[in-house]
Amino acid sequence: MALTESIRDQKLERLARGIARCRRCRLHLTRTHAVPGEGSSLASVMLIGEAPGEKEDRLKRPFIGATRPFFDTLLRDFKLSREDLFITSSVKCRPPGNRNPRDDELRACRENWLLKQIAVIDPNVLVLLGAIAVRCLYGSCGKLKELHGSIREYRGRTVFITYHPTAGMRFPWIRKAMYEDFDRLRDVLPGA
């Protein structure tokens, strides 16, 4: 039975409070704030990045740092709205020095928070933004250069893999690949 928007919102708020208090891995020791994610509890598409950066850690919001202009333009160019999506990260706390999250940190966040968020939102499509997001759900499964633009399955859900927006912002060839990937993503989006 599908959950109503009100019930989903309440469940996501409970998860957000739990994420804010979480001490299940070492990342809580150096964070300013946890970043649970944001967007619609009725989202049919959930975007999963890697980890909060410095600005995200300070303001408790995903993808609002240096990557935001590129990320927002990418979404707008494909007629996607932050308000209609749910945007989160593989880990909810900023790793020290912006290092990559470690396997135990990814596992702790996945099992305690990310999978529960996915269950509540019940999206049709998960978009994995970068190698860390792929590693979070699948473990090591190849090079992103070979995986990007591919459609997979995870626990009965459609998964679409692309690069992380920070890489797209920095490298023109990745930006071009992301635009090609997002063009292909349209084929798997609900209502496409």
N, C-alpha and C positions, 0 to 999 in steps of 0.2 A: 504494500500500500504506500502510495506516494505521500510524503510529508508536506503539510501546508507550509507556506512561506513563513508564517509566524513561528511555527515549531522549528523549522530549519534555522531561522534567525536566533532563536533561543539556544538551540544546540550549539551553533557556531559561537555564540557569546560565551557559553560555558567552556567550550574548548579554548577560546581566546584567554579567558581568565586562568585556565590551567596552564596554558603556554606561558603566560606572564609570570607564573610562580614556579615554572619547571626548573628542576635541579637534576635531571636525569643524565646529564653529561657535563663535561668540563666547560662548555661554552657559556654557561650561566655565570661563571666567575668573572668574565671580562665584558659582558654585555652592559649596555646602558638600559636598553629595553628589548624585550622579545618582539618580533614582528610576525603576528599570526597570519596576516594576509588580509585582503579586502576585496569587496565586490559583492555581486548578487548571490544570495543563497539559492537562487533558482537558476544559476548559470548552467548552460548546456556545455560550456567550454571552460576548462580550468587550466590556467597557465602556471607551470611550476619552474621556477628558476633555481639558483644554487643556494645563495645565502645573502642575508642583508649586508649592505655596505655601511659606511660610516654615517651617512645622512639617514638612511633607513633605520639604523640602530637608534639614532637620536630622536627621530620623529615617529617611529612605530608604523611606517608605511612602506610597502614594497615598491621598488623601481621608481624612486623619486630623486635619486642622486644624479650623477653626471650622465647616466644612460637615459634618463627620462625623455629628453627631447627626441632622440632617435626612436625609442620605444613607442612613445605616443604617436609619432609620425607614422611608424610602421602600422600600428593599430588603425589609425585614421585612414591610411591609404587602402586598407582592406576592409573598411567600414565596420571595424570592431570597436566597441566602446568599453572602457574600463568598468563602467557601471553595469554592463551586461555580462561581464566575465567574472571569474574569481581568480585572483592573482596571489600566489604565495611562493614560498621557497622550500627547498628540500630540507634545510635546517632553519629554525626560527630565530636563531641568535647569531650575531656577527662573530666569525672566527677571528682571533687575534691577528692583527696585521693583514687582514683580508686573505689569509691563507685558505687553501681548499679545505672543506670539511673532511674530517677523518671518517673511516668506515664505521666506527662505533658511534660517532655523532650522527651520521646519516641514519644508521639503524635505529637509534633512540628516537629521533624525530619522526622517522617513517612510521614506526610501530606505535608510538604514543600519540602522535598528532596528525601527520599527513594522511594516513589511511583513514582515520576517523573523519577528517575534513572531507575527503573524497566520498565517504559513505553518506555523510549528511547532505552534501551538495548534489550528489548523484549525477555528475556531468556525463554527457554522451562522449565527449572527447577530452583527453588529457594532452596538453601540448607541453612537451619537455624542452625547456630552453637551456641547452648546453649539456656538456658531458657529465657534470655533477648530478644533474637531474636524472639523466639516463642511469648513472651508477646507483643513484638512490633507489630507483625502482627495480633495476635489473641486475645490479652488480656490474662487473666489467663485461661489456658485450661488444667490443670492437671500437674502432676509431670513429669519432664524430664525422670526420670528413667522408666516411663511407656510409654512415647511418643517416645523415641529415636528409630530410625530405621523405623519409620512410614512414610507413604506417605499420604499426605493430598492435599487439593486444596485451593487456595486463589485467588479469582477473576479470575477464569479460568486457573490458572497456577498450575502445579505440584509443590508441596512443599515436601521436604525431611527434616526430623528433626534428628539431632544428637547432641552430646555433644559439648561443646566448646573445642577447642584445648588446652587451658590452663589446663583444668581438665584432658584431656587425657595425657598431659605431666606429671602431678603430681601424678596421680593415675593409677596403672597398670590395675585395673579392668575396669576403664573407657577407657583406651587405647585399651584394648581388645575389648570392646563394640564398640568403634569407628571404629576399623578395620572391625568388623562384619557389622556395619552399612554401611561403604563405599563399602564393598563387595556387599551389597544389592542395594546400590545406582546405581551400574553399570546397574542394570535391568531397571532403569528409564532414564538413560542418552540417549540423542539423538545418534542414530547410534549404540546403544548397541545390 
